[in-house]
Amino acid sequence: MAAPRVVIIGGGVGGVSAAQQLAKANFADVTVIDRRDYFEIPWSNVRIPVDPKLINNTTLPLQDVPKVGRVVHASATSVSETEVQLDNGSSLPFDYLVLASGSTWDDPVNSGTDPLLTDRKLNQQKHSAGLKAASTVLVIGGGAVGVELAAEIAETYPDKQVTLVQANKELVPGYSARLSRQILNILKGLNVEVLLSEKAHKMDEQRYKLSPSGRTITADKVYVCIGGKPNTNFLKAESSRAVLDERGFVQVNNFLQVEGHSNWFALGDITSLSDYRLGRLALDQGALVAAHIKTLHGGDATKLKAWKKHNGIEMICVSLGRNNGAMAVWGWGFSGWLPTWIKSRDMMVGMTRKNMGLPAAA
């Protein structure tokens, strides 16, 4: 039996996870498409503004990732039933397609959109220098990224005035009220001004007006940690438009198969699932999709394993600087040494590199 051609759109954590698991199974011809020439560990990005040298351990050329298959540096422009069209004019035929194109964020620190690793490192250094020179910092968004970034800045630069604005009445909503309270207390202990139930409206690059209070905040450095958008524009052509919901997310079934396409799969931030959009879940979904492709290639679609919400574990771990953290498991929130040991000490860079078969971090 000929090796199936698997095309993976997206060389982030989910796409690389699928590629590596397929390589371990040793039965498929795998191609990863990504316009960027590098892989990065995205959850570490919140620390890089205060520790720009960390990027040397959190990024590497995509082709240097072990067992990732063939790498094509291009962008997908459209998808048909049998092939992916690229912006360089070429096309890639497939037997199985994996959509793992991730999200784009408004803030450049959190969204690695630079196509070249050299540019990514240079721009992160520029952002870090801008932060170092700032006296006042505004972080908009009190989800996991926002609170982690605010804590990193406040811990590293205690003389800076750091303000965090959150539209919701809770920080990191959707997990537990206790977790939110613990994060709030830790941020206050770092002298972060936290404004809940306030929306920030941009007036210019450094000024935002809040509602409903009407307060105007001026900051030397602003980080917008809201508004992640799925990278699915290449699916809006007539040949594939039906797979998207009204928000631009890919509609999938319980097996992560794209609706209407048994040989298409989607994972990570771009799916319509109600899961939390966490890197660890993208890793797990990549492994599951690889297993599904192997099962389907073997000819038995009845043995596919359904994806369980949150992969069966409702959990989040939030770093709050290098020396503190908080986490919630099944609604039970707690802080202290355990989340600090799991994530805060090195942003899970060492564990991630080991699991991906990379050399230990320097």
Phi, psi and chi 1 to 4 in degrees:
 res  aa     phi    psi   chi1   chi2   chi3   chi4
   1 MET       -  130.8 -174.7 -178.1  -63.2      -
   2 ALA   -66.4  147.7      -      -      -      -
   3 ALA   -66.7  130.5      -      -      -      -
   4 PRO   -69.4  145.2   27.2  -34.9      -      -
   5 ARG   -89.6  117.7  -60.9  163.2  -61.8  179.0
   6 VAL  -113.1  122.1 -179.4      -      -      -
   7 VAL  -109.4  126.8  171.9      -      -      -
   8 ILE  -113.6  118.9  -59.3  173.0      -      -
   9 ILE   -93.6  105.3  -59.1  177.5      -      -
  10 GLY   121.0  119.9      -      -      -      -
  11 GLY  -106.0   35.1      -      -      -      -
  12 GLY   -86.7 -164.0      -      -      -      -
  13 VAL   -63.1  -38.3  -69.2      -      -      -
  14 GLY   -69.8  -46.3      -      -      -      -
  15 GLY   -64.2  -42.2      -      -      -      -
  16 VAL   -66.4  -37.9  165.7      -      -      -
  17 SER   -58.6  -47.1  173.0      -      -      -
  18 ALA   -62.2  -43.9      -      -      -      -
  19 ALA   -62.4  -44.3      -      -      -      -
  20 GLN   -67.8  -38.1  -70.9 -170.1  -42.5      -
  21 GLN   -67.6  -36.2  -66.8  -59.7  -41.3      -
  22 LEU   -66.0  -38.6  -73.4  165.7      -      -
  23 ALA   -64.0  -39.0      -      -      -      -
  24 LYS   -63.7  -36.8  -72.0  179.8 -178.0  179.2
  25 ALA   -72.6  -22.5      -      -      -      -
  26 ASN    57.6   51.6 -165.3   29.0      -      -
  27 PHE  -139.1   -7.3   75.9   99.3      -      -
  28 ALA  -122.2  156.6      -      -      -      -
  29 ASP   -98.0  107.5  177.8   13.9      -      -
  30 VAL  -107.0  133.3  179.1      -      -      -
  31 THR  -127.0  129.3  -58.7      -      -      -
  32 VAL  -107.7  127.1  176.5      -      -      -
  33 ILE  -105.6  127.8  -56.9  168.8      -      -
  34 ASP  -158.3  134.0 -159.4  -57.8      -      -
  35 ARG   -69.3  -22.5   63.9 -174.1  -69.1  -90.0
  36 ARG   -83.4  149.4  -56.7  175.7  -56.3  172.5
  37 ASP   -96.2   15.3   71.6  -10.5      -      -
  38 TYR  -141.2  159.1   59.9   94.4      -      -
  39 PHE  -109.0  143.7  169.5   83.3      -      -
  40 GLU  -138.6  152.4   74.7  178.2  -18.0      -
  41 ILE   -87.6  101.0  -58.5  171.8      -      -
  42 PRO   -67.0  -32.8   24.0  -33.8      -      -
  43 TRP   -72.3   -7.5   47.0   82.0      -      -
  44 SER   -85.8   -9.8   66.9      -      -      -
  45 ASN   -62.4  -25.9  -74.4  -22.4      -      -
  46 VAL   -68.9  -20.8  -64.6      -      -      -
  47 ARG   -91.4  -21.7 -177.6  160.1  -67.3  169.2
  48 ILE   -63.0  -34.1  -69.6  174.1      -      -
  49 PRO   -57.8  -29.8  -28.1   36.9      -      -
  50 VAL  -101.2   -9.8  -58.0      -      -      -
  51 ASP  -144.6   72.4 -176.2    7.6      -      -
  52 PRO   -63.0  -22.6   20.3  -31.7      -      -
  53 LYS   -68.3  -19.1  -67.9 -178.6  179.7  179.0
  54 LEU   -60.2  -26.8 -179.5   63.3      -      -
  55 ILE   -60.4  -23.3 -162.8  169.7      -      -
  56 ASN   -67.7  -22.1  -65.4  -39.7      -      -
  57 ASN   -98.8  -14.0  -71.7  -29.9      -      -
  58 THR  -106.5   -3.2   63.4      -      -      -
  59 THR  -132.5  156.0   60.1      -      -      -
  60 LEU  -164.6  158.3   75.0  160.0      -      -
  61 PRO   -54.9  135.3  -27.3   36.1      -      -
  62 LEU   -58.7  -38.0 -176.3   56.0      -      -
  63 GLN   -69.8  -13.1   65.3  -94.2   20.6      -
  64 ASP   -89.1   -5.4  -70.2  -11.2      -      -
  65 VAL   -69.8  126.9  176.2      -      -      -
  66 PRO   -61.4  139.7  -21.1   32.4      -      -
  67 LYS    54.4   45.3  -61.2 -179.0  179.0  179.6
  68 VAL  -101.6   -6.9   77.7      -      -      -
  69 GLY    86.5 -163.3      -      -      -      -
  70 ARG   -74.9  137.7  177.1 -171.3  175.3 -153.7
  71 VAL  -114.8  129.2  175.0      -      -      -
  72 VAL  -118.6  119.8  174.8      -      -      -
  73 HIS   -89.2   97.6  -64.4  -56.6      -      -
  74 ALA  -165.1  175.4      -      -      -      -
  75 SER  -116.1  138.7  -66.3      -      -      -
  76 ALA   -73.5  136.6      -      -      -      -
  77 THR  -108.6  -27.3   56.5      -      -      -
  78 SER  -163.4  163.7   64.6      -      -      -
  79 VAL  -134.3  132.4  176.5      -      -      -
  80 SER  -110.5 -171.2   70.3      -      -      -
  81 GLU   -65.3  -23.6  -69.4  -67.1  -28.9      -
  82 THR  -129.1   -8.4   57.9      -      -      -
  83 GLU  -154.6  161.0   63.1 -177.7   17.9      -
  84 VAL  -109.4  127.0  177.7      -      -      -
  85 GLN   -89.2  137.5  -64.6  -69.5  -27.8      -
  86 LEU  -112.8  159.6  -55.7  179.2      -      -
  87 ASP   -73.5   -6.9   60.3   -4.2      -      -
  88 ASN   -91.2    6.7   60.5   13.5      -      -
  89 GLY    92.2   -7.6      -      -      -      -
  90 SER   -95.0  174.6   65.0      -      -      -
  91 SER  -139.7  154.3   61.4      -      -      -
  92 LEU  -123.6  114.8  -71.5  173.0      -      -
  93 PRO   -74.2  152.3   27.0  -33.2      -      -
  94 PHE  -143.8  155.1   62.5   82.6      -      -
  95 ASP   -98.2  -31.4  -61.0  -58.3      -      -
  96 TYR  -135.4  141.5  -63.6   94.9      -      -
  97 LEU  -122.7  134.1  176.5   65.7      -      -
  98 VAL  -119.7  120.2  179.7      -      -      -
  99 LEU   -97.2  113.0  -54.7  174.1      -      -
 100 ALA  -142.2   46.8      -      -      -      -
 101 SER   -84.8   -6.4   45.5      -      -      -
 102 GLY    69.8 -165.3      -      -      -      -
 103 SER  -119.0  160.4  -65.2      -      -      -
 104 THR  -115.8  133.3  -61.7      -      -      -
 105 TRP  -107.9  154.2  -66.1   78.3      -      -
 106 ASP   -65.8  -32.8  -67.7  -26.5      -      -
 107 ASP   -85.3  125.9 -168.8  -80.2      -      -
 108 PRO   -66.7  -22.7   23.8  -33.7      -      -
 109 VAL   -65.2  -39.4  170.2      -      -      -
 110 ASN   -89.1  -13.1  -62.1  -47.2      -      -
 111 SER  -121.2  106.9 -166.0      -      -      -
 112 GLY   -79.7   77.1      -      -      -      -
 113 THR   -93.7   -9.8   56.0      -      -      -
 114 ASP   -62.2  129.9  -60.8  -58.0      -      -
 115 PRO   -71.2  -26.1   23.2  -32.1      -      -
 116 LEU  -111.7  140.6  -59.1  177.8      -      -
 117 LEU   -61.9  -37.2  179.1   54.9      -      -
 118 THR   -60.8  -39.7   51.6      -      -      -
 119 ASP   -70.2  -38.4  -68.9  -21.4      -      -
 120 ARG   -60.8  -45.2  178.3   62.9  167.9  157.6
 121 LYS   -66.0  -42.4  -70.9 -176.5  175.3 -178.4
 122 LEU   -63.3  -44.2  179.4   61.6      -      -
 123 ASN   -68.3  -36.7  -74.3  -32.4      -      -
 124 GLN   -64.6  -37.1  -72.4  -73.7   46.2      -
 125 GLN   -64.5  -38.9  -70.5  171.6   -3.7      -
 126 LYS   -65.2  -43.2  -70.4  179.4  179.2  178.2
 127 HIS   -63.7  -38.6  -68.3  -55.8      -      -
 128 SER   -65.0  -42.1  179.0      -      -      -
 129 ALA   -65.0  -38.9      -      -      -      -
 130 GLY   -63.7  -39.3      -      -      -      -
 131 LEU   -65.8  -43.3  170.3   62.3      -      -
 132 LYS   -60.6  -34.9 -170.8  174.1 -177.2  178.3
 133 ALA   -80.7  -14.9      -      -      -      -
 134 ALA   -77.0  147.6      -      -      -      -
 135 SER   -99.4  -31.5  -63.0      -      -      -
 136 THR  -125.5  139.9   54.3      -      -      -
 137 VAL  -131.6  134.0  178.8      -      -      -
 138 LEU  -117.5  125.6  172.5   62.0      -      -
 139 VAL  -111.5  122.4  177.8      -      -      -
 140 ILE  -105.4  116.6  -60.3  172.1      -      -
 141 GLY   116.3  121.6      -      -      -      -
 142 GLY  -110.0   30.5      -      -      -      -
 143 GLY   -78.4 -167.6      -      -      -      -
 144 ALA   -59.3  -44.1      -      -      -      -
 145 VAL   -64.0  -44.9  172.2      -      -      -
 146 GLY   -62.9  -46.7      -      -      -      -
 147 VAL   -70.0  -35.8  -58.9      -      -      -
 148 GLU   -64.6  -44.2  -71.3 -175.8  -25.1      -
 149 LEU   -65.3  -44.1 -179.7   59.5      -      -
 150 ALA   -60.6  -41.4      -      -      -      -
 151 ALA   -66.4  -41.6      -      -      -      -
 152 GLU   -59.3  -45.6  -68.2  -73.6  -19.4      -
 153 ILE   -67.0  -46.0  -64.2  169.8      -      -
 154 ALA   -65.6  -37.0      -      -      -      -
 155 GLU   -70.0  -43.3 -179.2 -173.0   74.3      -
 156 THR   -75.3  -36.6  -55.6      -      -      -
 157 TYR  -123.2   76.1  -61.5  111.9      -      -
 158 PRO   -64.5  -16.8   20.8  -32.3      -      -
 159 ASP   -84.7  -10.2  -66.7  -25.0      -      -
 160 LYS   -82.4  147.5  -63.0 -173.6 -171.2  -60.2
 161 GLN   -88.7  111.4  178.4 -173.8  -27.6      -
 162 VAL  -110.3  126.0 -178.8      -      -      -
 163 THR  -121.1  133.2  -58.5      -      -      -
 164 LEU  -117.2  127.9 -174.7  147.0      -      -
 165 VAL  -112.7  128.3  175.9      -      -      -
 166 GLN  -130.5  125.9  163.8   71.1  -30.1      -
 167 ALA   -69.2  -31.6      -      -      -      -
 168 ASN   -78.4  162.1 -162.5  -73.9      -      -
 169 LYS   -79.6   -9.1   65.5 -179.9 -179.4  179.8
 170 GLU  -125.2  155.2  -67.0 -176.1  -14.2      -
 171 LEU   -88.3  143.8  -62.7  172.0      -      -
 172 VAL    45.1   60.9 -166.3      -      -      -
 173 PRO   -67.9  158.0   25.8  -34.2      -      -
 174 GLY    99.2   -3.9      -      -      -      -
 175 TYR  -109.4  -68.6  -67.6   92.4      -      -
 176 SER  -162.7  145.7   81.9      -      -      -
 177 ALA   -63.5  -33.0      -      -      -      -
 178 ARG   -65.9  -41.9  179.6  175.6  175.9  178.3
 179 LEU   -59.4  -44.4  175.5   69.5      -      -
 180 SER   -59.6  -43.6  176.3      -      -      -
 181 ARG   -64.8  -40.8  -69.7 -167.1  -60.8  -91.5
 182 GLN   -65.7  -41.9  -71.1  175.2  -32.2      -
 183 ILE   -63.2  -42.8  -66.9  172.8      -      -
 184 LEU   -58.9  -44.8  177.4   61.1      -      -
 185 ASN   -65.0  -39.3  -70.9  -24.4      -      -
 186 ILE   -66.7  -42.1  -67.4  170.2      -      -
 187 LEU   -63.8  -41.8  -71.1  176.4      -      -
 188 LYS   -63.3  -35.6  -74.0 -176.8  175.0  179.4
 189 GLY   -64.2  -22.9      -      -      -      -
 190 LEU   -93.4    7.6  -68.1  168.4      -      -
 191 ASN    66.7   29.4  -66.2  -41.2      -      -
 192 VAL   -82.9  130.0  176.1      -      -      -
 193 GLU   -82.0  117.7 -179.2 -175.3   19.8      -
 194 VAL  -109.7  122.5  179.7      -      -      -
 195 LEU  -114.5  108.7  -56.4  175.2      -      -
 196 LEU   -94.0  158.6  -59.4  175.1      -      -
 197 SER    56.1   37.0  -58.5      -      -      -
 198 GLU  -129.4  134.1  -69.2  -84.7   15.3      -
 199 LYS  -101.8  138.8  -69.4 -174.4  177.0 -179.2
 200 ALA  -100.8  126.2      -      -      -      -
 201 HIS  -115.9  124.6  -54.4  -83.9      -      -
 202 LYS   -70.0  128.8 -173.9  175.0 -178.1  178.5
 203 MET  -101.2  -45.5  -59.0  172.5   68.2      -
 204 ASP  -155.0 -167.7   55.5   42.3      -      -
 205 GLU   -62.3  -25.0  -68.0  -58.5  -42.3      -
 206 GLN  -122.1    0.2  -66.4 -178.8  -58.2      -
 207 ARG  -125.0  134.9  -69.2 -168.4  -54.8  153.3
 208 TYR  -132.6  139.3  -77.5   76.1      -      -
 209 LYS  -103.5  133.3 -171.9  169.8 -174.6  177.5
 210 LEU   -96.3  148.1  -53.9 -174.4      -      -
 211 SER  -133.7  138.6   63.1      -      -      -
 212 PRO   -91.3   -2.6   32.6  -37.0      -      -
 213 SER   -68.8  -28.9   69.6      -      -      -
 214 GLY    83.1    0.9      -      -      -      -
 215 ARG   -68.6  141.8  174.5 -179.4  170.4 -177.7
 216 THR  -106.4  130.3  -63.1      -      -      -
 217 ILE  -115.0  128.3  -64.5 -178.9      -      -
 218 THR  -111.7  130.5  -58.2      -      -      -
 219 ALA  -138.3  146.6      -      -      -      -
 220 ASP   -70.0  -32.8  -60.6  -34.9      -      -
 221 LYS  -134.4  130.2 -170.5   71.4  174.1  175.9
 222 VAL  -123.6  132.5  178.8      -      -      -
 223 TYR  -118.6  122.4  -65.2   94.5      -      -
 224 VAL  -100.4  106.7 -179.3      -      -      -
 225 CYS  -108.9   41.2  -59.6      -      -      -
 226 ILE  -136.0  168.9   57.4  175.6      -      -
 227 GLY    82.4   29.5      -      -      -      -
 228 GLY   -60.4  131.3      -      -      -      -
 229 LYS  -118.1  136.4  -58.3  176.0 -178.3   65.2
 230 PRO   -67.3  137.5   26.0  -34.4      -      -
 231 ASN   -83.7   79.5  -66.7  -37.2      -      -
 232 THR  -128.6   17.7   55.6      -      -      -
 233 ASN   -59.2  -31.1  -75.8  -20.8      -      -
 234 PHE   -68.5  -11.6   63.9   93.9      -      -
 235 LEU   -97.0    2.1  -66.3  170.4      -      -
 236 LYS   -86.6   -1.4  -67.0 -179.2  179.5  178.8
 237 ALA   -67.0  159.6      -      -      -      -
 238 GLU   -58.0  -32.0 -173.9  174.3   -8.1      -
 239 SER   -68.2  -19.4   59.3      -      -      -
 240 SER  -136.5    2.8   56.3      -      -      -
 241 ARG   -57.6  -31.6 -172.0 -177.6  -51.6  152.5
 242 ALA   -66.3  -16.0      -      -      -      -
 243 VAL   -80.2  -11.0  -53.3      -      -      -
 244 LEU   -95.9  145.8  -59.8  177.3      -      -
 245 ASP   -87.2 -176.8   66.4   12.8      -      -
 246 GLU   -66.6  -16.4   66.3  -79.6   -1.5      -
 247 ARG   -95.2   -5.0  -57.8  170.7  -60.9  159.1
 248 GLY    94.2    8.7      -      -      -      -
 249 PHE   -90.2  152.6  -69.5   92.6      -      -
 250 VAL   -82.1  127.7 -179.9      -      -      -
 251 GLN   -81.5  124.7  -58.2  177.2   83.6      -
 252 VAL  -129.0  160.7  -64.4      -      -      -
 253 ASN   -94.6 -170.7   62.1   18.1      -      -
 254 ASN   -67.5  -13.3  -69.2  -23.6      -      -
 255 PHE  -101.7   11.2  -55.7  104.3      -      -
 256 LEU    67.4   16.1  -58.1 -179.7      -      -
 257 GLN   -80.9  138.5  -69.8  169.4  -58.1      -
 258 VAL   -68.2  133.6  177.0      -      -      -
 259 GLU   -53.6  126.0  -66.9  -69.2   -8.2      -
 260 GLY    87.4    1.0      -      -      -      -
 261 HIS  -141.1  102.0  -58.1  -89.3      -      -
 262 SER   -70.5  -19.2   61.6      -      -      -
 263 ASN  -105.6    9.5   62.6  -32.8      -      -
 264 TRP  -108.3  140.2  -65.6   19.6      -      -
 265 PHE  -131.1  154.1  -65.4   87.8      -      -
 266 ALA  -136.8  149.7      -      -      -      -
 267 LEU  -151.4  164.9   55.8   87.5      -      -
 268 GLY    76.8 -148.8      -      -      -      -
 269 ASP   -62.5  -23.2  -72.7   -2.0      -      -
 270 ILE   -85.5   -7.2   66.5  170.0      -      -
 271 THR   -81.5  159.2   72.5      -      -      -
 272 SER   -83.8    4.5   58.7      -      -      -
 273 LEU   -62.1  153.2  -63.7  172.8      -      -
 274 SER   -86.0   10.3   59.1      -      -      -
 275 ASP   -62.2  156.8  -84.8  -65.0      -      -
 276 TYR   -63.9  144.8  -55.2  133.2      -      -
 277 ARG   -92.8   81.4  -56.2 -165.9 -174.9  -78.5
 278 LEU  -118.4  148.2  -58.6  174.8      -      -
 279 GLY   -60.6  -38.6      -      -      -      -
 280 ARG   -63.7  -32.5   70.1  171.1 -179.8   86.4
 281 LEU   -72.7  -35.3  -63.6 -177.6      -      -
 282 ALA   -63.3  -39.6      -      -      -      -
 283 LEU   -60.2  -46.8  -72.3  167.7      -      -
 284 ASP   -66.2  -39.2  -65.9  -16.7      -      -
 285 GLN   -66.8  -36.3  -71.3  173.0   -5.3      -
 286 GLY   -60.1  -42.8      -      -      -      -
 287 ALA   -65.3  -39.4      -      -      -      -
 288 LEU   -67.3  -41.6 -177.6   62.5      -      -
 289 VAL   -62.1  -41.8  164.1      -      -      -
 290 ALA   -60.0  -42.0      -      -      -      -
 291 ALA   -63.9  -38.8      -      -      -      -
 292 HIS   -63.9  -42.4  -75.2  -13.5      -      -
 293 ILE   -62.7  -41.4  -68.2  173.0      -      -
 294 LYS   -63.2  -41.4 -177.5  177.7 -178.7 -178.9
 295 THR   -64.5  -45.8  -61.4      -      -      -
 296 LEU   -64.7  -37.9  -70.2  176.5      -      -
 297 HIS   -64.4  -29.6 -175.0   60.1      -      -
 298 GLY   -76.7  -10.2      -      -      -      -
 299 GLY    94.8   11.6      -      -      -      -
 300 ASP  -126.6   88.6 -167.4  -10.0      -      -
 301 ALA   -70.0  -12.9      -      -      -      -
 302 THR   -75.2  -12.1   64.8      -      -      -
 303 LYS   -97.7    8.9  -67.5 -176.4  178.0  179.8
 304 LEU   -65.9  141.9  -63.9 -175.4      -      -
 305 LYS  -100.7  126.5 -179.2 -178.7  177.8 -178.5
 306 ALA   -69.5  144.0      -      -      -      -
 307 TRP   -75.2  129.9  169.9 -102.7      -      -
 308 LYS   -94.3  137.4  -64.9 -179.9 -179.9  178.9
 309 LYS   -51.5  132.5 -172.5  175.3 -178.3  179.8
 310 HIS    59.5   18.5  -44.6  -43.2      -      -
 311 ASN    55.3   34.0 -156.5   16.9      -      -
 312 GLY    83.1   -3.1      -      -      -      -
 313 ILE  -131.0  110.1  -55.5  174.1      -      -
 314 GLU   -83.2   97.1 -173.3  174.4  -30.6      -
 315 MET  -149.0  145.4  178.7 -178.0   72.4      -
 316 ILE  -143.6  144.7 -173.5  171.7      -      -
 317 CYS  -124.7  125.7 -170.1      -      -      -
 318 VAL  -118.0  123.0  179.8      -      -      -
 319 SER   -81.6  142.8   68.4      -      -      -
 320 LEU  -132.8   66.5  -65.0  165.8      -      -
 321 GLY    87.6 -176.7      -      -      -      -
 322 ARG   -76.9  -19.8  -64.0  176.3 -174.1  -87.3
 323 ASN  -115.5   10.8  -58.2  -55.4      -      -
 324 ASN  -156.8  165.1 -145.6  -26.4      -      -
 325 GLY  -172.1  171.6      -      -      -      -
 326 ALA  -146.9  153.9      -      -      -      -
 327 MET  -150.2  161.8   62.8 -172.4  -59.8      -
 328 ALA  -133.9  135.2      -      -      -      -
 329 VAL  -129.7  116.6 -179.0      -      -      -
 330 TRP    51.1   43.2  -65.1  115.6      -      -
 331 GLY    84.5   -6.4      -      -      -      -
 332 TRP   -95.2  113.2 -178.8   47.3      -      -
 333 GLY   -99.3  140.2      -      -      -      -
 334 PHE  -154.8  159.6   56.1   95.2      -      -
 335 SER  -126.1 -179.1   59.0      -      -      -
 336 GLY   113.8 -148.0      -      -      -      -
 337 TRP   -68.1  -33.9   72.5  -91.4      -      -
 338 LEU   -67.7  -54.9 -177.0   58.2      -      -
 339 PRO   -63.2  -29.5   19.3  -31.5      -      -
 340 THR   -65.2  -43.6  -57.8      -      -      -
 341 TRP   -68.7  -40.1 -179.0   80.7      -      -
 342 ILE   -67.2  -47.0  -68.4  173.2      -      -
 343 LYS  -123.5  -47.6 -171.7  174.0 -174.3 -178.5
 344 SER   -64.9  -33.9  -54.6      -      -      -
 345 ARG   -63.3  -38.3   58.5 -167.4  177.2  104.2
 346 ASP  -142.8   18.8   76.1  -22.4      -      -
 347 MET    56.9   28.2  -61.2  -55.7  -65.3      -
 348 MET    62.0   21.4  -59.8 -167.9  -64.1      -
 349 VAL   -66.8  -45.5  171.9      -      -      -
 350 GLY   -60.7  -46.1      -      -      -      -
 351 MET   -64.0  -42.0  178.4 -176.6   68.1      -
 352 THR   -64.4  -44.7  -56.1      -      -      -
 353 ARG   -61.6  -41.2  -69.4 -179.1   67.0   93.5
 354 LYS   -63.9  -45.1  179.9  178.9  179.3 -179.1
 355 ASN   -65.5  -26.6  -69.0  -17.8      -      -
 356 MET   -90.5    0.7  -67.9 -177.1   60.9      -
 357 GLY    79.4   22.4      -      -      -      -
 358 LEU   -93.5  157.4  -59.9  172.6      -      -
 359 PRO   -61.1  155.5  -18.3   28.9      -      -
 360 ALA   -59.1  148.0      -      -      -      -
 361 ALA   -63.4  146.8      -      -      -      -
 362 ALA   -72.1      -      -      -      -      -
